[in-house]
């Protein structure tokens, strides 16, 4: 259980204050930068899976893809 309610469950003025802070992080330039980084990480992980299993290989998606980034940090 979180110590404070999520933003969507908050009432003003707390909601408005946090919404203004969050909006600063989600301007188009920031989103584009995050998208480029995310796409780069995904492509790197997919290249690793292709190298490991081949183009037609099978893998356990959760273990082999989604946890790779966490394990490599």
N, C-alpha and C positions, 0 to 999 in steps of 0.2 A: 504494500500500500504506500503510495507516495505521501510525503509529508505535507505537501500542498496540492490543491486540486489542479488538474491540467487546465491549460488556457481556455479550452472550449467550455469548461464547466464554471469558469469564474464569472463573477458579476462585476459591473463597473464599481469603482474606478480601477480596480486591480487589472481587469481584463484589458481596458483601454491602454493602460500604462505598458503592460507586457506586449500588447499587439503592436504598439508603436516601436518598441525595441525589436521585435521579431521582423517587422516590415523592413527595417534597415538591412537585415541580413538577406532579404529575398528580392533585392533589386535585380533587374535583368542582367547586369554585368556579373554579379555574384553567381546567379543561377547558371549562366553560361560557363563560368570558370569551374563550377562544381560539376557540370555536365561533362566538360572536357576531361577533367580528372577521373570522374567515374567511368567514362567510356574507356579511358586509357588503362585503368585497373582491370576492367572487365576483359578488354582485348588481351592484356598480358596473361590473365588467368586462363582464358580460352586457348591461347597459344601454348601454354604449359600443358593443358589437358590434351590438346592435339598431339603434342610431342610425346606425351606419356602413353596415350591410348590409340593414336593414329586417327586419321580422318573418319573412319567408320567404327571406331571403338565405342564401347559402352562405359559409362561411369555412374557412380552414385552421385547425383547432382548435389545433394545437400553436403555430403562429406567432401567430395572432390572439387566442388566449385565454391559454394558459399562459405565454407570454412577455411579455404586456402588463404584468403587475405588475413584473417585473424591469426592463423598459425604462422604466417610469415613475418609478422610484426615483432 
